[in-house]
């Protein structure tokens, strides 16, 4: 951790933002639980409104909080000594947990609607929410296939990396917006005496939940968008691979070698290997946020 702290610029500011994000995210989960248990009757799995209550809890916990942590896990400086492969597994694992929670949340909503003869997929919240879930599943699938498994060529990883980063942040921002639509829709439908317009305690509590979700999203996006907090490339000077080496199971491109170099000159081979490793790092180390 100390090694990472020395290498990270504005380390104290990063820690302050990280602590704030964790506090706000945890508070969001707690408030969603308070909302469900104090005002909505708790949880069950019987087709009633209490089954639907799983929906907001699991969405806030998985689609917002855990996904947000997965986005910034590469930025944690005390993990910079860990191998990139290990961090990829952690990143993919957190997103997988979030995806499982989201699927359960979607099932609970459909079960409740079907049991109570309510129509499905008619609101903007449901449209954008389902699109976000589908895109998230595709993002996870292609992320594992391209960046985690050692079969994709380096050039393909380098070409898809900006798309992977952009789509991940877009999905995260869309999830925050969809949550705001969903909790507002729920309050409008559920509150009648007194109505939502009179700001009863439940409405104030859930409005505060919405504010916390926005703050959490803003903190995550700020941390992940600072280039000086990006995970540095692994050092290449300590280990010099041969020109034919294939990091992470990928094939070395013939164009990455210096065909004019004197192969009998060890210094030429060492320099070519160093340049090749840097190229691999650009495609491998920067594949994620």
N, C-alpha and C positions, 0 to 999 in steps of 0.2 A: 504493500500500500504506500509506504513511504517513497519507494522508487517511482511509482506512478504519480504521486503527488509532486515530486520534483520535476517530472517531465511535463505535467499539465500546466498550462497557463491559466491564471485566475482560478487556482484550485479552490480557494476559500469561497469564491462566488459560486462555483459549481456545486460545492457541498451544500451551500445555503439553498440553492434552487432545488437540488435533489431532495433535501430534507423537507422543503416546502411541498414539493410534488407528492412525496410519500404521505405526508400529513394530510394534504387535501384529498388525495385518492382514498386513503383509509377512512377519512371522515365521510366521504361520499358513500362508501359501502355501509358504514354504520348508520347513516341517515336513511338509506334505503331500507335497512332492516327495521329501524324505528318506525318508519312510515308503514311498512307492511304489518308489523306486529301490534302497533298502537292504534292504527286507524283502519286497516284493511282486514283484520280478523286472523292474521297468521298464515300458515302454510299447510297445504295438504296436496294430495294427488287423487282427486275424486271428481274432476270435471267442474267443480264449483269455482267461484271467484277466488277462493284460496289457492287453487291450483294456478290460476293466472298470476298470482302474486310471486311465483317463482320467476316470472318473466323480468320484471324490473331489477330484482336482486341479482340474478345471474348475468344480465346484460351489463349492469354497472360493475359487477365484480370481474367478469371475464372480458367482455368486449371493450371496456374502458380501462379499468385499472390494470389488469394483467397484460393486456395488449400494450398499454403505455409503458410498463416496465420492460416488456420485451423489446420495445423500440430503442430504449436508451441503455440496454444492458451492455452494449459494446462501449459505451462512453464511461463506464465505471473504471476509474484509473487503477484500482487495486486488482482488476482482472486482466490488466495488460500483460502480466507475466504468464497468464494461462495461454495454452495453445489456442490458435484461431479455430481449430476443429472443435475443441471443447466448447468454445463460446458459440459456435454455430449450433451445436446440439442444445445448448441452454436456450438460445434464441428460438429455435424450432420447437423445443419442448414447451416453453411458455406459451407460444402461439397455439400449439396443439391443445393445451389445457383450456385456453380461452375459447377455441373453436368448439370443444366438447360442451362447455358451459353454455355457449351461444345456441348450439343445436337443441339442448334441453330446454332453453328458454323459449325457442321458437315452437317446439312441440307443445309446451304448456299453454302457449297462447292459442294455437290451433285447437287443442283439446277443449279448452274452455269455450271458444267460439262455437265449435261443433256441438258440444253438450247443451249449450244454451240457445242453439239455433240462431246465432248471430252470424252475419255474413263475414267472410274472410277477404282480405286483400282489396279493400275498397278505399282506404285512406292513403294519403301521401306518405304518412309515417310507415305504413306497411309496405308500400311500393319501394321506397328508398331503403328501408330496413332490409328487405329480402335481397335487393340488389347488393347491398353492402355485405351481407352474409355470403352470398354466392361469390362475390369478388374476393372476399377474405379467404374462403376455402381454396379458390384457384391460386391466390397469392401464396398460400402455404404450400400447396402441391408443387407449383413450379419452383418455388424457393428451395424446397427440399431436392427436387429433381436436378436443378441446375447448380445450386451453390453448395449443397451439403453432400450429395452423392458424388463420388470422384470420377464421373464419366463425361461430363460436359467439357468441351474444349475451352481453353482459356479465352480465346477470342469471343466465344459465345457468352461466357460469363461477363467479360468486359463490356460487351454490347448491351446485355440485358440489365447490368447493374443499375444504371440510372433509372430505368423503367421500374425495377424492383423497389428502389428507394421512393420514387415519386408515387407509385401506386400505393405503397404501404402508408405513407403519410396522408394521401388523399382518402384512403379508406378510414383511417383513424379520425380525421376531421369530419368525414361524413357520418361516422358513428356518433360523435358528439352531437352534431346537428339533429340526427334522427332521435337520439335520446330526449332532446329538448322538445321535439314535436310529440313524442310519445307520452311524456309525463304531463304535458299540457292537455293533450287529448284525454288522458285518463282522468284528470281533475275536472275537466268540463263535463264529462259523462257521469262521473261518480258523485260530485258534490251538488246537492239540491237544496238542502236545508241546514245551514245557509248555503247559498250558491257560491261558486268560485269568485264571482264578481264582488262579493262582500269580504273577501280575504279572511276566511276562517283559519284557525291554527294549522290545519292540515295543508291548506294551500300555501301558507307562508313557509312551512317546513319544506315542502316539495319545491317551491321556488328557490329556496336556498340550496337545495340539492342541485338544481339546474345551474346555479351560479358556480357552485363548486366544480361541476363537470367542465364548465367553460374554463375556469382557472386551471384545472388540472391539465386539460388539453393544451392550453397556452404555454404552461411551464414545460411540458414534454416537447412541444414543437420548438420552443426556444432553445432548449438544451441540445436537441438533435440537429439544429440548424447552425450551430456555432462551429466553424471549421477547426478552430484551435482546440476543441474538445474531442476531436475525432481520434479514434484508436490509431496509434502510430503503426507504421509498417514494422514487421519483425526485422530484427537486425540480420543483415546478410553477411556481415564481415566475419561472424563467428563460425559459420558453416558454409563452405564453398562447395556447391554440388558440381558434378561433372556436367558437361554440356548436354549430354543425353538424358539427364535426370528428369523425372516427371513428377513434380510436386503435386500432392493431393490426387494422384492417380491420373493426371491429365497428360496428354502427349505434348512434347515440346515441338513448337513450330520450327520448321527448318529455316524460316526467314529470320528467326531470332538469333541465329548464330552468325558469326562473321566468317563468310566463306573465303575471304582473302587473308585470314589470319594464318600465320605459320603454326600448324598443329604441333610441330616439334618444340615450340617455344612455350614453356609452362606459364610464363607471364601472360601470353596472349590467351591461352586457355582459361586462366584464372579470371582475366578481365571479361572475356566473353561470358563465362559462367555467372559472374557478378551482374552483368547487364541483363542476362536472361532471368536471374532470380528476381531482380527489381521489376521486370516486366510481369512475371508471375505474381509478385506481390501486389502490383497495381490492380490486377484482375481479381486476385484472391482476397487480399486484405481489405480492399475497398468494396467488396461485393455487398456489404450491408452498411447500415447507418451507424 
